[in-house]
Amino acid sequence: MALRKPPLRERHAERGAKFTEFGGWDMPVEFDSIREEHTAVREAAGIFDVSHMGEIEVAGPDATALMQRLTTNDVTALSPGDSQYAAITDAEGAIIDDTVVYRLPTDDASYLFVPNAGHDEEIHDWWIDHRDEWDLDATVRNATDEYAMFAVQGPDAPDLVAEQTDAPIRNLSKFEAQYADVAGVDCWTARTGYTGEDGYELLVPTSEAETVWDAVDCQPCGLGARDTLRIEMGYLLSGQDFDHESNPRTPYEAGIGFTVKLDTEFLGRDALEAAHAEGVAEKFVGLTLLDRGVPRTGYDVTDEDGHVVGTVTSGTMSPTLNEPIALGYLPADHADPGTRVRVVVRGQQKRAKVVTPPFLEDY
């Protein structure tokens, strides 16, 4: 199957970007160097093309009921312009995907939510099937191809975006959003992101993508830097830190139990109530290597006697800390911060210790 392409794919190629397949998309992974792009975001600002993320719109009289039943957070707590992080779970409480849900500023409650790359069609069908099964009156529309999505992140990002609009976007709190004219283009402008830094995510009509991309003057960044930035923060990556088919995890195991509101009714609620009462057998943890070596996805984690107890799901050499860090699952009795373990790197057991993400201080 042919890879899907972001609207500015050829523009990025002319800029010299390198590309990778991700979630069925042909996406820029690096423009200059991962370290250079990573540092720009931590110290100044960078702009990411994240048009591979999905966009699903839900409207109609039963839109709130449908969103409430299919996400773990409480959408009734959202006012127009608010957003929230949530998990989408199956009847057994396993995560199908994680998402951000926006309540749009319309007269009737309507929503836009963002599935991960390559999940938009699956999640769209999930919503349609359950809407029909529950006989709810709601429209569900996959708008992924209608939007480009850019993330402007870093301490200078608020100034850079604010320079392009007269809208009071500086007043937006974290996880608030509004429509704003950015560089002459009506954009859904959200104070959200995936790097740990301040900034905005801009949903831009596909036809106007180049106008907005050109207006924000900062370091272009690829998915490589996005990955090192999110690992430093301990943020999950769908398909890697959890996978509905190959590595099913509940929100409690994955460290996002805060998204689960057991006082609401949603698919998987009863299973998660039982899991919450019983506690988890494995926990999502951070690891810092004490020896030289770079941990990678799939590497074994052992106890100090060499018995395999877990697996690295994400790992890198942290550009900010200049030390090897990793994320993964360990048995609960090995998950306390400070616990000494080993990570098997190219057949050699490297000393490591358990830490609680984020790896960076003051975040």
Summary of the structure (lengths in Angstrom):
residues: 363
radius of gyration: 20.5
end to end distance: 40.5
largest distance: 61.9
contacts: 1275
relative contact order: 0.15
helix: 25%
strand: 34%
